[in-house]
Amino acid sequence: MLGYELKRYRIILASRSLRRRQLLEELGLEFTVVEKDYDETFPDNLSGEATALWLAGRKAALFRNSLLPDEIVITADTVVWCGGRILDKPSGEEEAREMIRILSGKTHEVITGVNLMAKSAERIFSDTTRVTFGILSEEEISYYVENFRPYDKAGAYGIQEWIGLVACSRIEGSYFNVVGLPVHLIYRELRELIKNLN
């Protein structure tokens, strides 16, 4: 089991996301949360996948020179890609409404870039989930934004919330990736990382 294999390592999760913390706990990992501020801007000519990997890598770079031999840091970033553009975290209520209008009746991609870094090895990967929304009325959009205030979420929504129940008509790929982390890949890639450390 992965938890047993990781006993000799201190796992660091570099994330403010409660959802990511919960997913790793459910995976059975013991970890420490270490938050660092970083520049969230990214080149505007990148694809959705490249953007997610860029941001996850930027977070990991903050730890590169300070990791101890028995430490592994997990960094991740999730982006929503729709119609050839990134829908980032909304700046406020009106931008959140506009993002959900864009998603209404369409299929979009939720892409998470992940970086697993130890002092002497690194695993970098991403996962993409295609999510289809039914058509939402202005009343439904307003209800969601006013009651759930999704300003800390890429694409202005959380699939585990009310909007996921009423709008998500199809999902192709990992549901947990949309929540915040592709935990099935993290499990697999952590095992591969540890093999390279032994």
PASEBA-1860 file (N, C-alpha, C; in nm, 3 decimals):
! residues 198
1> MLGYELKR> 0.084/-0.121/0.000/0.000/0.000/0.000/0.087/0.125/0.000 ~ 0.037/0.230/-0.064/0.115/0.351/-0.079/0.146/0.417/0.055 ~ 0.050/0.418/0.146/0.072/0.480/0.275/0.190/0.421/0.348 ~ 0.205/0.288/0.341/0.318/0.220/0.405/0.449/0.260/0.339 ~ 0.450/0.264/0.205/0.571/0.298/0.131/0.617/0.441/0.160 ~ 0.523/0.529/0.194/0.556/0.669/0.214/0.595/0.704/0.358 ~ 0.592/0.606/0.448/0.617/0.634/0.589/0.752/0.702/0.612 ~ 0.850/0.672/0.528/0.983/0.729/0.549/0.996/0.871/0.495
9> YRIILASR> 0.890/0.920/0.429/0.896/1.052/0.367/0.799/1.149/0.433 ~ 0.837/1.277/0.431/0.746/1.384/0.473/0.682/1.440/0.347 ~ 0.550/1.422/0.337/0.477/1.471/0.221/0.429/1.613/0.249 ~ 0.454/1.702/0.153/0.412/1.841/0.165/0.310/1.869/0.054 ~ 0.193/1.917/0.093/0.094/1.962/-0.005/0.100/2.115/-0.009 ~ 0.137/2.168/-0.125/0.147/2.313/-0.140/0.017/2.364/-0.203 ~ -0.086/2.375/-0.120/-0.217/2.417/-0.172/-0.303/2.474/-0.061 ~ -0.381/2.577/-0.097/-0.479/2.632/-0.004/-0.614/2.560/-0.014
17> SLRRRQLL> -0.628/2.475/-0.112/-0.757/2.414/-0.143/-0.799/2.309/-0.041 ~ -0.912/2.332/0.023/-0.966/2.233/0.116/-1.006/2.106/0.043 ~ -1.052/2.120/-0.081/-1.093/2.003/-0.159/-0.975/1.913/-0.187 ~ -0.859/1.970/-0.219/-0.740/1.888/-0.243/-0.695/1.819/-0.116 ~ -0.703/1.889/-0.006/-0.666/1.827/0.122/-0.756/1.707/0.152 ~ -0.885/1.725/0.131/-0.979/1.616/0.159/-0.954/1.495/0.069 ~ -0.923/1.519/-0.057/-0.899/1.408/-0.150/-0.774/1.329/-0.110 ~ -0.669/1.399/-0.070/-0.548/1.328/-0.029/-0.570/1.252/0.102
25> EELGLEFT> -0.649/1.310/0.191/-0.683/1.238/0.315/-0.760/1.111/0.285 ~ -0.855/1.120/0.189/-0.933/1.003/0.152/-0.847/0.898/0.082 ~ -0.738/0.944/0.019/-0.643/0.851/-0.043/-0.558/0.781/0.063 ~ -0.562/0.830/0.185/-0.488/0.767/0.294/-0.350/0.825/0.318 ~ -0.323/0.942/0.261/-0.192/1.003/0.277/-0.185/1.088/0.404 ~ -0.071/1.085/0.468/-0.041/1.178/0.576/0.048/1.286/0.518 ~ 0.012/1.412/0.540/0.085/1.520/0.477/0.078/1.646/0.560 ~ 0.168/1.738/0.529/0.172/1.870/0.590/0.138/1.973/0.483
33> VVEKDYDE> 0.055/2.069/0.518/0.021/2.175/0.424/0.118/2.291/0.444 ~ 0.182/2.331/0.335/0.270/2.448/0.336/0.226/2.540/0.223 ~ 0.179/2.657/0.256/0.131/2.752/0.155/0.238/2.857/0.128 ~ 0.261/2.882/0.001/0.353/2.989/-0.039/0.285/3.074/-0.145 ~ 0.305/3.203/-0.137/0.251/3.292/-0.239/0.334/3.280/-0.367 ~ 0.266/3.283/-0.480/0.337/3.275/-0.607/0.262/3.357/-0.711 ~ 0.330/3.387/-0.819/0.273/3.466/-0.927/0.181/3.377/-1.010 ~ 0.051/3.408/-1.014/-0.046/3.324/-1.085/-0.066/3.365/-1.230
41> TFPDNLSG> 0.011/3.462/-1.278/0.000/3.497/-1.419/0.068/3.391/-1.505 ~ 0.028/3.382/-1.631/0.085/3.282/-1.721/0.084/3.337/-1.862 ~ 0.170/3.287/-1.948/0.172/3.334/-2.087/0.037/3.309/-2.153 ~ -0.013/3.406/-2.227/-0.147/3.394/-2.284/-0.152/3.314/-2.414 ~ -0.036/3.263/-2.458/-0.035/3.184/-2.581/-0.030/3.033/-2.554 ~ -0.046/2.993/-2.429/-0.039/2.851/-2.394/-0.174/2.783/-2.410 ~ -0.170/2.652/-2.437/-0.292/2.572/-2.438/-0.340/2.552/-2.294 ~ -0.456/2.491/-2.278/-0.506/2.464/-2.144/-0.413/2.373/-2.066
49> EATALWLA> -0.369/2.264/-2.127/-0.279/2.171/-2.058/-0.147/2.238/-2.023 ~ -0.090/2.311/-2.119/0.038/2.378/-2.094/0.026/2.481/-1.982 ~ -0.089/2.548/-1.973/-0.110/2.646/-1.866/-0.113/2.578/-1.730 ~ -0.188/2.468/-1.720/-0.198/2.395/-1.592/-0.060/2.345/-1.548 ~ 0.018/2.292/-1.642/0.152/2.244/-1.609/0.246/2.359/-1.573 ~ 0.233/2.469/-1.644/0.314/2.588/-1.614/0.291/2.633/-1.470 ~ 0.165/2.645/-1.430/0.132/2.695/-1.296/0.174/2.596/-1.187 ~ 0.152/2.467/-1.211/0.196/2.367/-1.112/0.347/2.369/-1.098
57> GRKAALFR> 0.417/2.385/-1.210/0.563/2.392/-1.206/0.614/2.515/-1.135 ~ 0.545/2.625/-1.153/0.586/2.748/-1.086/0.572/2.734/-0.933 ~ 0.467/2.669/-0.890/0.452/2.644/-0.746/0.565/2.554/-0.695 ~ 0.596/2.448/-0.772/0.700/2.354/-0.729/0.837/2.421/-0.722 ~ 0.863/2.514/-0.813/0.994/2.580/-0.819/1.027/2.652/-0.689 ~ 0.924/2.694/-0.615/0.947/2.763/-0.488/1.009/2.671/-0.383 ~ 0.998/2.540/-0.403/1.050/2.444/-0.306/1.181/2.379/-0.353 ~ 1.218/2.401/-0.478/1.326/2.323/-0.539/1.457/2.325/-0.459
65> NSLLPDEI> 1.494/2.439/-0.407/1.623/2.451/-0.340/1.618/2.427/-0.190 ~ 1.499/2.399/-0.138/1.489/2.383/0.008/1.444/2.244/0.052 ~ 1.412/2.155/-0.044/1.365/2.022/-0.006/1.477/1.940/0.058 ~ 1.442/1.869/0.163/1.534/1.775/0.227/1.524/1.640/0.157 ~ 1.622/1.552/0.175/1.621/1.422/0.106/1.499/1.336/0.135 ~ 1.434/1.357/0.249/1.319/1.273/0.284/1.186/1.345/0.261 ~ 1.185/1.452/0.181/1.063/1.528/0.157/1.017/1.515/0.013 ~ 0.884/1.514/-0.004/0.821/1.515/-0.137/0.713/1.623/-0.134
73> VITADTVV> 0.716/1.711/-0.232/0.615/1.817/-0.238/0.519/1.789/-0.353 ~ 0.392/1.811/-0.327/0.287/1.796/-0.429/0.233/1.935/-0.460 ~ 0.243/1.975/-0.587/0.180/2.100/-0.630/0.086/2.069/-0.745 ~ -0.019/2.149/-0.758/-0.117/2.126/-0.864/-0.187/2.257/-0.898 ~ -0.236/2.263/-1.021/-0.320/2.375/-1.061/-0.423/2.326/-1.161 ~ -0.546/2.372/-1.144/-0.656/2.330/-1.230/-0.707/2.449/-1.311 ~ -0.725/2.427/-1.441/-0.781/2.532/-1.526/-0.903/2.476/-1.600 ~ -0.991/2.567/-1.637/-1.107/2.532/-1.720/-1.083/2.590/-1.858
81> WCGGRILD> -1.095/2.506/-1.961/-1.067/2.544/-2.099/-1.195/2.529/-2.180 ~ -1.244/2.640/-2.235/-1.369/2.636/-2.309/-1.360/2.732/-2.428 ~ -1.389/2.681/-2.546/-1.388/2.765/-2.664/-1.253/2.825/-2.695 ~ -1.146/2.751/-2.664/-1.012/2.799/-2.694/-0.958/2.903/-2.599 ~ -1.017/2.913/-2.480/-0.968/3.012/-2.384/-0.975/2.957/-2.242 ~ -0.893/3.015/-2.156/-0.891/2.979/-2.014/-0.999/3.058/-1.941 ~ -1.078/2.987/-1.860/-1.168/3.052/-1.766/-1.105/3.037/-1.628 ~ -1.044/3.143/-1.581/-0.971/3.140/-1.455/-1.067/3.165/-1.338
89> KPSGEEEA> -1.014/3.193/-1.222/-1.099/3.229/-1.108/-1.160/3.366/-1.134 ~ -1.290/3.379/-1.114/-1.355/3.508/-1.142/-1.316/3.614/-1.040 ~ -1.313/3.738/-1.085/-1.275/3.848/-0.997/-1.391/3.894/-0.909 ~ -1.513/3.854/-0.945/-1.628/3.897/-0.867/-1.756/3.837/-0.923 ~ -1.868/3.888/-0.874/-1.998/3.830/-0.906/-2.031/3.834/-1.055 ~ -2.011/3.948/-1.120/-2.050/3.959/-1.261/-1.963/3.871/-1.350 ~ -1.834/3.865/-1.320/-1.747/3.778/-1.401/-1.782/3.631/-1.379 ~ -1.822/3.595/-1.258/-1.865/3.458/-1.231/-1.990/3.424/-1.313
97> REMIRILS> -2.085/3.516/-1.317/-2.206/3.494/-1.398/-2.169/3.475/-1.545 ~ -2.080/3.559/-1.595/-2.042/3.553/-1.736/-1.973/3.421/-1.769 ~ -1.889/3.373/-1.679/-1.822/3.245/-1.703/-1.922/3.131/-1.712 ~ -2.020/3.131/-1.624/-2.119/3.024/-1.626/-2.207/3.035/-1.750 ~ -2.234/3.156/-1.795/-2.306/3.173/-1.922/-2.228/3.108/-2.037 ~ -2.096/3.124/-2.036/-2.012/3.065/-2.139/-2.019/2.913/-2.134 ~ -2.021/2.856/-2.014/-2.024/2.709/-1.998/-2.162/2.650/-2.027 ~ -2.266/2.729/-2.010/-2.404/2.680/-2.026/-2.427/2.622/-2.165
105> GKTHEVIT> -2.475/2.497/-2.168/-2.507/2.432/-2.294/-2.388/2.384/-2.374 ~ -2.269/2.384/-2.315/-2.148/2.347/-2.389/-2.068/2.240/-2.314 ~ -1.970/2.185/-2.386/-1.873/2.093/-2.327/-1.742/2.168/-2.308 ~ -1.684/2.157/-2.190/-1.556/2.220/-2.163/-1.460/2.116/-2.104 ~ -1.335/2.154/-2.093/-1.233/2.066/-2.037/-1.184/2.121/-1.904 ~ -1.172/2.033/-1.807/-1.110/2.066/-1.679/-0.975/1.995/-1.676 ~ -0.869/2.073/-1.667/-0.733/2.019/-1.680/-0.654/2.051/-1.553 ~ -0.598/1.948/-1.493/-0.515/1.966/-1.375/-0.372/1.926/-1.406
113> GVNLMAKS> -0.280/2.018/-1.385/-0.138/1.988/-1.394/-0.086/1.957/-1.254 ~ 0.000/1.855/-1.244/0.052/1.811/-1.114/0.203/1.797/-1.123 ~ 0.270/1.839/-1.018/0.414/1.824/-1.008/0.444/1.755/-0.874 ~ 0.509/1.640/-0.881/0.557/1.570/-0.762/0.708/1.585/-0.760 ~ 0.759/1.650/-0.659/0.902/1.680/-0.657/0.969/1.631/-0.530 ~ 1.075/1.556/-0.547/1.166/1.520/-0.439/1.301/1.585/-0.470 ~ 1.395/1.572/-0.380/1.525/1.637/-0.401/1.598/1.582/-0.523 ~ 1.579/1.451/-0.550/1.656/1.388/-0.657/1.571/1.331/-0.770
121> AERIFSDT> 1.441/1.355/-0.768/1.354/1.302/-0.874/1.228/1.387/-0.881 ~ 1.159/1.376/-0.997/1.041/1.458/-1.020/0.948/1.388/-1.118 ~ 0.817/1.401/-1.096/0.717/1.349/-1.188/0.622/1.463/-1.222 ~ 0.601/1.487/-1.352/0.517/1.596/-1.399/0.413/1.537/-1.494 ~ 0.284/1.566/-1.469/0.179/1.506/-1.551/0.053/1.590/-1.540 ~ -0.043/1.557/-1.626/-0.171/1.627/-1.622/-0.284/1.528/-1.649 ~ -0.404/1.571/-1.620/-0.523/1.492/-1.650/-0.633/1.585/-1.700 ~ -0.710/1.536/-1.798/-0.816/1.618/-1.858/-0.950/1.545/-1.847
129> TRVTFGIL> -1.050/1.616/-1.802/-1.186/1.564/-1.794/-1.276/1.654/-1.876 ~ -1.359/1.594/-1.961/-1.455/1.669/-2.042/-1.589/1.671/-1.969 ~ -1.641/1.790/-1.948/-1.765/1.810/-1.873/-1.866/1.881/-1.963 ~ -1.987/1.828/-1.971/-2.093/1.891/-2.050/-2.199/1.947/-1.956 ~ -2.233/2.073/-1.978/-2.339/2.139/-1.902/-2.465/2.150/-1.988 ~ -2.580/2.129/-1.927/-2.705/2.163/-1.991/-2.722/2.314/-1.990 ~ -2.828/2.361/-2.054/-2.853/2.505/-2.061/-2.908/2.555/-1.927 ~ -2.846/2.659/-1.876/-2.887/2.718/-1.748/-2.958/2.851/-1.774
137> SEEEISYY> -3.065/2.875/-1.699/-3.136/3.003/-1.710/-3.062/3.110/-1.630 ~ -3.093/3.235/-1.657/-3.034/3.344/-1.581/-3.068/3.333/-1.432 ~ -3.189/3.286/-1.406/-3.231/3.269/-1.266/-3.145/3.164/-1.197 ~ -3.117/3.055/-1.266/-3.035/2.948/-1.207/-2.890/2.995/-1.188 ~ -2.838/3.068/-1.286/-2.703/3.121/-1.274/-2.693/3.216/-1.155 ~ -2.791/3.304/-1.141/-2.791/3.399/-1.029/-2.801/3.327/-0.895 ~ -2.887/3.228/-0.890/-2.904/3.152/-0.765/-2.771/3.091/-0.722 ~ -2.702/3.028/-0.817/-2.576/2.962/-0.782/-2.471/3.063/-0.737
145> VENFRPYD> -2.452/3.168/-0.814/-2.347/3.264/-0.782/-2.375/3.333/-0.649 ~ -2.499/3.372/-0.626/-2.533/3.444/-0.503/-2.523/3.356/-0.379 ~ -2.555/3.228/-0.393/-2.558/3.140/-0.276/-2.427/3.065/-0.252 ~ -2.350/3.042/-0.356/-2.227/2.962/-0.341/-2.100/3.044/-0.361 ~ -2.111/3.165/-0.416/-1.999/3.258/-0.427/-1.870/3.185/-0.473 ~ -1.869/3.135/-0.596/-1.758/3.049/-0.641/-1.637/3.126/-0.693 ~ -1.593/3.225/-0.617/-1.489/3.314/-0.665/-1.349/3.255/-0.652 ~ -1.336/3.145/-0.578/-1.206/3.080/-0.562/-1.190/2.959/-0.653
153> KAGAYGIQ> -1.280/2.945/-0.750/-1.283/2.825/-0.833/-1.261/2.860/-0.980 ~ -1.174/2.784/-1.045/-1.155/2.800/-1.188/-1.286/2.775/-1.261 ~ -1.319/2.862/-1.355/-1.445/2.847/-1.428/-1.567/2.888/-1.349 ~ -1.548/2.935/-1.227/-1.656/2.986/-1.142/-1.757/2.880/-1.102 ~ -1.712/2.755/-1.086/-1.805/2.655/-1.035/-1.732/2.540/-0.967 ~ -1.803/2.475/-0.876/-1.755/2.351/-0.814/-1.853/2.240/-0.849 ~ -1.804/2.136/-0.912/-1.894/2.031/-0.960/-1.963/1.958/-0.845 ~ -1.903/1.962/-0.727/-1.961/1.894/-0.611/-2.073/1.976/-0.547
161> EWIGLVAC> -2.096/2.096/-0.598/-2.199/2.184/-0.543/-2.329/2.174/-0.623 ~ -2.425/2.258/-0.589/-2.558/2.257/-0.650/-2.553/2.258/-0.802 ~ -2.464/2.339/-0.857/-2.460/2.353/-1.002/-2.422/2.221/-1.071 ~ -2.337/2.143/-1.006/-2.301/2.013/-1.062/-2.420/1.919/-1.066 ~ -2.504/1.928/-0.967/-2.622/1.842/-0.961/-2.723/1.876/-1.070 ~ -2.740/2.004/-1.099/-2.845/2.044/-1.192/-2.796/2.066/-1.335 ~ -2.666/2.090/-1.354/-2.618/2.127/-1.487/-2.533/2.022/-1.556 ~ -2.460/1.941/-1.479/-2.367/1.847/-1.540/-2.445/1.729/-1.600
169> SRIEGSYF> -2.453/1.726/-1.733/-2.529/1.621/-1.800/-2.440/1.507/-1.849 ~ -2.308/1.532/-1.857/-2.216/1.428/-1.904/-2.076/1.460/-1.854 ~ -2.004/1.355/-1.817/-1.865/1.372/-1.775/-1.783/1.258/-1.833 ~ -1.672/1.293/-1.896/-1.582/1.195/-1.956/-1.446/1.210/-1.891 ~ -1.409/1.112/-1.809/-1.283/1.119/-1.737/-1.307/1.119/-1.588 ~ -1.207/1.160/-1.513/-1.210/1.153/-1.367/-1.295/1.264/-1.306 ~ -1.396/1.224/-1.230/-1.476/1.321/-1.155/-1.389/1.394/-1.053 ~ -1.299/1.321/-0.987/-1.219/1.381/-0.881/-1.120/1.483/-0.937
177> NVVGLPVH> -1.082/1.466/-1.063/-1.000/1.568/-1.128/-1.074/1.701/-1.134 ~ -1.204/1.698/-1.159/-1.284/1.820/-1.163/-1.298/1.879/-1.023 ~ -1.307/1.794/-0.923/-1.314/1.842/-0.785/-1.184/1.911/-0.745 ~ -1.070/1.860/-0.798/-0.945/1.928/-0.763/-0.817/1.852/-0.785 ~ -0.822/1.718/-0.790/-0.700/1.640/-0.809/-0.731/1.508/-0.878 ~ -0.648/1.468/-0.974/-0.663/1.333/-1.033/-0.596/1.232/-0.940 ~ -0.666/1.194/-0.836/-0.605/1.115/-0.730/-0.558/0.978/-0.779 ~ -0.624/0.923/-0.881/-0.580/0.793/-0.933/-0.440/0.805/-0.994
185> LIYRELRE> -0.412/0.917/-1.061/-0.279/0.938/-1.118/-0.177/0.972/-1.010 ~ -0.217/1.049/-0.911/-0.125/1.082/-0.803/-0.080/0.955/-0.730 ~ -0.173/0.865/-0.706/-0.140/0.736/-0.642/-0.035/0.662/-0.725 ~ -0.060/0.651/-0.855/0.030/0.577/-0.944/0.166/0.646/-0.956 ~ 0.164/0.778/-0.975/0.288/0.851/-0.997/0.373/0.862/-0.871 ~ 0.310/0.868/-0.754/0.387/0.866/-0.630/0.462/0.734/-0.615 ~ 0.399/0.625/-0.653/0.467/0.495/-0.646/0.587/0.492/-0.739 ~ 0.572/0.548/-0.859/0.684/0.553/-0.953/0.795/0.645/-0.902
193> LIKNLN> 0.758/0.756/-0.842/0.858/0.848/-0.786/0.940/0.779/-0.679 ~ 0.873/0.707/-0.591/0.942/0.640/-0.480/1.040/0.536/-0.534 ~ 1.002/0.465/-0.641/1.095/0.368/-0.700/1.225/0.434/-0.745 ~ 1.215/0.557/-0.794/1.333/0.629/-0.840/1.418/0.681/-0.724 ~ 1.356/0.689/-0.607/1.429/0.738/-0.490/1.501/0.627/-0.416 ~ 1.458/0.504/-0.436/1.516/0.390/-0.362/1.644/0.339/-0.430
END
